């Protein structure tokens, strides 16, 4: 960062707050003259009131990113593209976070708050994997051992804990077996019911363990059961004591289908039908199983988790590196894989990210941990009928465009200083 970099003055900020939006910078805008572009942008764009307190403490570059992200998301929300919470950060700095919409979408009431808790759906899986790897780090289990070593009633002989973590077990999805064979749909299915269900109705493996990848919720439901067996605690209690409390994730907890935590400010999840409009998706008998889903949280707590992934005080570097290692080495043709609890993508030959998303009955969740460039994107949505991937791409385009402009400005400044020194100016 250049030592001559300027920050927003009080007068400029006050002017910014009072100015009306005119037009967005195009996504592919080339910042040929970074300083002028930044000043022009700040003079013609207004951030929403909810983020002005964030912006006033940011550098010029960061505040411009925040304003353009705010404009993009506010416009998308007004067009009915999503409802929920969002956070974007770089190098541990929260650039932008905000809440949009309502917990009760049909009645348009109960505004979503920073403390509101969302069903993370499959974004629960990284936390389940962390719980397992904590026990592995403590020497209480060996991920290379068979599951049956620790769960004697597990109805399959040769599947290892690591194969569960990597979705390479060959197990069938318990959800489909339960739909056909769980007798009482009013009685929540529990993790402890899996042995009987799978051993009776899903005995056939889809493939030889370890031979291939297939994403399957059964793997992580069994991993939560494994955590309970090894720790002697419920999965919810283990999460609270070993992840939530140490990271101060005060609004995060594991859903309990038998004792719904109504006081915990859980956001309602919705889908949309042309015939009926928005309709609420309510918990059912499948919500009794956790580990594959079931974790409730918000963007602020997830950011605490994101930052903890940089610290060996939370997980040893060797453990974290193991979790971020794909089961099969990535290449130009094989650019996506699964590690231990995280999806892994090769963005470019020198750039790899880990991430996870989720979908479950009224909710979508997105978590991108770009650990090589220290960027974080977290988006929790209480509508399962929307797809927001294009907006994620645009948000990273915004970040890259301003970062490139800043880099060009620094390069030009350094080049000028070199010329001044060379010619004795």
C-alpha positions in Angstrom: 0.0 0.0 0.0 1.4 3.4 -1.0 2.4 5.5 1.9 0.8 8.5 0.2 -2.6 6.8 -0.1 -5.4 9.2 0.9 -8.5 8.4 2.9 -12.0 9.8 2.8 -12.3 13.2 4.5 -15.2 14.0 6.7 -16.5 16.6 4.2 -16.3 14.2 1.3 -18.2 11.6 3.2 -20.9 14.0 4.1 -21.2 15.0 0.5 -21.3 11.4 -0.5 -24.2 10.6 1.9 -26.3 13.4 0.4 -25.8 12.6 -3.3 -28.3 10.7 -5.5 -27.3 7.7 -7.5 -26.7 8.4 -11.1 -25.3 5.4 -12.9 -23.2 2.3 -12.1 -19.7 1.7 -13.4 -19.9 -1.1 -16.0 -18.7 -4.5 -14.8 -15.9 -4.6 -17.4 -14.9 -1.0 -16.8 -11.2 -0.5 -17.5 -9.7 1.7 -14.7 -7.2 3.4 -16.9 -6.9 6.3 -14.6 -7.5 5.0 -11.1 -7.5 8.2 -9.1 -9.9 10.0 -11.3 -12.2 7.0 -11.6 -12.4 6.7 -7.8 -13.2 10.4 -7.3 -15.8 10.3 -10.1 -17.4 7.2 -8.7 -17.6 8.7 -5.2 -19.1 11.9 -6.5 -22.0 10.1 -8.3 -22.9 7.1 -6.1 -24.7 6.9 -2.8 -24.4 4.0 -0.4 -27.5 2.9 1.5 -27.8 4.4 5.0 -27.3 1.0 6.6 -23.7 0.8 5.3 -22.6 4.4 5.7 -21.1 3.7 9.1 -19.0 1.0 7.6 -17.9 3.0 4.7 -16.7 6.0 6.6 -13.9 3.9 8.2 -12.7 2.4 5.0 -10.0 3.4 2.6 -11.0 5.0 -0.7 -10.6 1.8 -2.6 -12.6 -0.2 -0.1 -15.4 2.3 0.2 -15.8 2.4 -3.5 -16.1 -1.4 -3.5 -18.7 -1.2 -0.8 -20.7 1.4 -2.6 -20.8 -0.5 -5.8 -21.6 -3.8 -4.1 -24.4 -2.0 -2.2 -25.8 -0.7 -5.4 -25.7 -4.1 -7.1 -27.4 -5.9 -4.2 -29.9 -3.2 -3.4 -31.0 -3.3 -7.1 -31.2 -7.1 -7.1 -33.3 -7.1 -3.9 -35.7 -4.5 -5.2 -36.1 -6.7 -8.3 -37.0 -9.6 -6.1 -33.8 -11.6 -6.8 -33.1 -12.6 -3.2 -33.8 -12.0 0.5 -31.2 -12.5 3.3 -27.8 -11.5 4.7 -24.6 -10.7 2.9 -20.9 -10.1 3.8 -17.8 -9.5 1.8 -14.3 -9.1 3.3 -10.7 -8.8 2.3 -7.6 -9.6 4.4 -9.8 -9.7 7.6 -11.5 -6.3 6.8 -15.2 -6.4 6.3 -15.8 -4.3 3.2 -19.5 -4.7 3.1 -22.3 -6.4 5.1 -26.0 -5.9 5.0 -29.4 -7.4 5.6 -32.2 -7.4 3.0 -35.9 -8.4 3.4 -38.0 -10.1 5.9 -38.3 -13.3 7.9 -42.0 -13.3 7.0 -41.8 -12.7 3.3 -45.5 -13.2 2.6 -46.6 -10.5 5.1 -43.4 -8.4 4.6 -42.8 -8.1 8.3 -40.1 -9.1 10.8 -37.1 -7.6 9.1 -34.0 -9.7 8.9 -31.5 -8.5 11.5 -27.7 -9.1 11.9 -28.5 -11.6 14.7 -31.1 -13.5 12.7 -30.2 -17.2 12.3 -30.4 -19.0 8.9 -30.5 -22.7 8.2 -27.1 -23.3 6.6 -28.2 -26.5 4.8 -25.1 -28.2 3.4 -22.9 -25.4 4.6 -23.2 -27.3 7.9 -20.8 -29.9 6.4 -17.5 -27.9 6.9 -18.4 -27.6 10.6 -19.1 -31.3 10.9 -15.7 -32.0 9.2 -14.0 -29.6 11.6 -15.5 -31.4 14.6 -14.1 -34.7 13.2 -10.7 -33.2 12.5 -10.5 -31.7 16.0 -11.0 -35.2 17.4 -8.4 -36.5 14.9 -6.0 -33.8 16.0 -6.5 -34.8 19.6 -5.7 -38.4 18.8 -9.2 -39.6 19.6 -9.8 -41.1 16.2 -8.0 -42.0 13.1 -9.7 -40.9 9.8 -7.9 -43.8 8.0 -9.6 -46.4 10.1 -13.0 -47.9 9.2 -16.1 -46.3 10.5 -17.1 -49.7 12.0 -14.0 -49.4 14.3 -15.9 -46.6 16.2 -19.5 -47.4 15.3 -19.9 -51.2 15.7 -23.4 -51.2 14.4 -22.4 -49.4 11.2 -23.8 -51.8 8.5 -20.8 -51.6 6.2 -17.4 -53.2 6.7 -14.7 -51.4 4.7 -15.7 -47.7 4.5 -13.2 -45.4 6.2 -13.9 -42.2 8.1 -11.8 -40.4 5.4 -14.1 -41.7 2.7 -17.1 -40.3 4.5 -15.4 -36.9 4.7 -14.5 -37.0 1.0 -17.9 -38.3 -0.2 -16.2 -41.4 -1.6 -18.0 -44.1 0.5 -20.5 -45.3 -2.0 -23.4 -45.0 0.5 -26.9 -44.4 -0.8 -28.7 -41.2 0.3 -30.6 -41.8 3.5 -33.2 -39.2 2.4 -34.5 -41.4 -0.4 -34.6 -44.5 1.8 -36.5 -42.5 4.5 -39.0 -41.2 2.0 -39.9 -44.8 1.1 -39.4 -46.7 4.3 -39.6 -44.4 7.4 -42.9 -45.4 8.8 -44.0 -42.3 10.8 -43.4 -39.0 9.0 -44.7 -37.1 12.1 -41.8 -38.6 14.2 -38.4 -37.0 13.4 -35.8 -39.3 12.0 -32.6 -39.2 14.1 -29.0 -39.9 13.4 -29.2 -42.9 15.7 -31.9 -44.3 13.3 -29.5 -44.5 10.4 -28.1 -47.9 11.1 -31.5 -49.6 11.0 -32.7 -47.6 8.0 -29.5 -48.1 5.9 -28.9 -51.7 7.0 -32.4 -52.7 6.1 -33.3 -50.7 3.1 -30.1 -49.4 1.6 -27.6 -52.2 2.0 -26.3 -52.0 -1.6 -23.4 -49.6 -2.1 -23.5 -47.5 -5.3 -19.8 -48.1 -5.9 -16.7 -49.5 -4.3 -15.5 -47.3 -1.4 -12.8 -45.0 -2.4 -13.2 -45.5 -6.1 -15.0 -42.3 -7.0 -16.8 -39.2 -5.7 -20.5 -38.8 -5.2 -21.9 -36.2 -3.0 -24.1 -37.8 -0.4 -25.8 -36.5 2.8 -25.5 -39.9 4.5 -21.7 -39.4 4.8 -22.1 -36.4 7.0 -25.0 -37.6 9.0 -22.8 -40.6 10.0 -19.9 -38.2 10.8 -22.1 -36.3 13.3 -23.0 -39.6 14.9 -19.3 -40.5 15.0 -18.6 -37.2 16.8 -21.3 -38.0 19.3 -19.9 -41.5 20.0 -16.3 -40.4 20.4 -17.0 -37.3 22.5 -19.9 -38.7 24.5 -21.9 -35.5 23.8 -24.8 -34.7 21.5 -23.6 -33.1 18.2 -25.2 -29.8 19.2 -23.5 -29.8 22.6 -20.1 -30.6 20.9 -20.6 -27.8 18.4 -21.5 -25.3 21.1 -18.5 -26.2 23.4 -15.8 -26.7 20.8 -16.6 -24.4 17.9 -19.3 -21.9 18.8 -18.0 -20.8 22.2 -14.3 -20.6 21.3 -15.1 -18.6 18.2 -17.7 -16.4 19.9 -20.4 -17.5 17.4 -23.2 -16.3 19.7 -26.0 -16.8 17.2 -25.0 -20.2 15.9 -26.4 -23.6 17.1 -27.5 -27.0 15.9 -31.2 -27.3 15.2 -33.1 -29.7 17.5 -36.2 -31.1 15.9 -37.6 -32.4 19.2 -37.1 -29.1 21.0 -37.3 -26.3 18.4 -35.4 -23.3 19.6 -38.1 -20.7 18.9 -36.4 -18.1 21.0 -33.3 -18.1 18.8 -34.6 -15.8 16.1 -34.6 -18.4 13.3 -35.5 -16.9 9.9 -38.4 -18.5 8.0 -37.5 -20.2 4.7 -39.6 -19.7 1.6 -40.1 -21.0 -2.0 -42.2 -19.5 -4.7 -45.0 -20.9 -6.9 -46.8 -19.1 -9.7 -50.0 -20.5 -8.4 -49.7 -19.7 -4.7 -47.0 -17.1 -4.6 -44.5 -17.3 -1.7 -45.1 -20.2 0.7 -43.2 -21.1 3.8 -41.1 -24.3 4.0 -41.5 -25.8 7.4 -39.3 -28.3 9.2 -40.3 -32.0 8.8 -39.2 -35.4 9.9 -35.9 -35.2 7.9 -34.8 -32.2 10.0 -34.1 -34.5 12.9 -30.9 -35.6 11.2 -28.0 -33.2 11.5 -24.4 -33.0 10.4 -25.3 -32.9 6.7 -27.5 -29.9 7.5 -29.1 -28.5 10.6 -26.6 -25.8 11.6 -28.1 -22.3 12.2 -26.0 -19.2 11.9 -25.5 -15.8 10.3 -22.9 -14.0 8.3 -21.1 -12.4 11.2 -20.6 -15.7 13.0 -19.6 -17.4 9.7 -17.0 -14.6 9.3 -15.5 -15.5 12.7 -15.3 -19.1 11.5 -13.7 -17.9 8.2 -11.0 -16.0 10.1 -10.3 -18.9 12.5 -9.3 -21.0 9.5 -6.2 -18.8 9.2 -5.2 -19.5 12.8 -3.4 -22.6 14.0 -4.8 -21.9 17.4 -8.1 -23.2 16.1 -6.8 -26.0 13.8 -3.2 -26.9 13.3 -1.8 -25.9 9.9 -1.2 -29.5 8.9 -4.9 -30.3 9.7 -6.2 -27.4 7.8 -4.0 -28.2 4.8 -5.3 -31.7 4.8 -8.9 -30.5 4.8 -8.0 -28.2 1.8 -6.4 -31.0 -0.2 -8.5 -32.5 -2.9 -9.0 -36.3 -3.0 -7.7 -36.3 -6.6 -5.1 -33.7 -7.6 -6.6 -30.8 -9.6 -5.6 -30.1 -13.2 -6.8 -28.2 -16.2 -9.4 -30.9 -16.9 -10.1 -31.7 -13.2 -10.6 -28.3 -11.7 -13.2 -29.2 -9.0 -13.0 -31.7 -6.2 -13.8 -32.3 -2.5 -11.4 -32.2 0.3 -12.4 -33.0 3.9 -15.5 -30.9 4.4 -14.8 -28.3 1.7 -15.3 -28.1 -2.0 -12.1 -27.1 -3.8 -11.8 -25.3 -7.1 -8.7 -24.4 -9.2 -9.5 -20.9 -10.4 -6.2 -20.6 -12.3 -2.9 -22.4 -12.3 -1.8 -20.3 -9.3 -5.1 -19.7 -7.6 -7.1 -22.2 -5.6 -10.2 -21.6 -3.4 -12.3 -23.6 -1.0 -16.0 -23.1 -0.6 -19.3 -24.7 0.2 -22.9 -24.0 -0.7 -26.1 -25.4 0.5 -29.8 -25.8 -0.3 -32.5 -27.0 2.0 -36.3 -26.3 2.0 -36.5 -22.6 1.8 -32.8 -21.7 2.2 -29.7 -21.3 0.2 -26.2 -20.6 1.6 -22.9 -19.6 0.0 -19.4 -19.5 1.7 -16.3 -18.8 -0.3 -13.0 -18.9 1.6 -10.4 -17.6 -0.9 -7.5 -18.2 1.5 -4.7 -17.5 -1.0 -6.0 -14.0 -1.7 -7.7 -13.6 1.7 -11.1 -12.8 0.4 -14.4 -14.0 1.9 -17.9 -14.0 0.5 -20.8 -15.2 2.7 -24.4 -15.0 1.5 -27.4 -16.5 3.3 -30.8 -16.5 1.6 -34.2 -17.4 2.9 -35.6 -18.2 -0.5 -34.7 -21.5 -2.2 -36.3 -20.6 -5.5 -33.5 -18.1 -6.5 -30.1 -18.6 -8.1 -27.6 -15.8 -7.2 -24.4 -17.3 -8.7 -24.2 -14.5 -11.4 -24.3 -11.9 -8.7 -21.4 -13.6 -6.9 -19.3 -13.4 -10.1 -20.2 -9.7 -10.4 -19.2 -9.0 -6.8 -15.7 -10.5 -7.4 -15.5 -8.5 -10.7 -16.0 -5.4 -8.6 -13.4 -6.4 -6.1 -10.8 -7.3 -8.8 -11.5 -4.1 -10.8 -10.7 -1.8 -7.9 -7.8 -3.9 -6.7 -6.3 -3.8 -10.2 -6.8 -0.1 -10.3 -5.1 0.3 -6.9 -2.2 -1.9 -8.1 -1.8 0.1 -11.3 -1.8 3.4 -9.3 0.9 2.0 -6.9 3.0 0.7 -9.8 2.8 4.1 -11.5 3.7 5.9 -8.3 6.6 3.6 -7.6 7.8 4.0 -11.2 7.7 7.8 -10.9 9.7 7.6 -7.7 12.3 5.4 -9.4 12.6 7.9 -12.3 12.9 10.8 -9.8 15.7 9.0 -8.0 17.4 8.0 -11.3 17.4 11.6 -12.6 18.1 13.3 -9.3 14.8 15.1 -9.1 
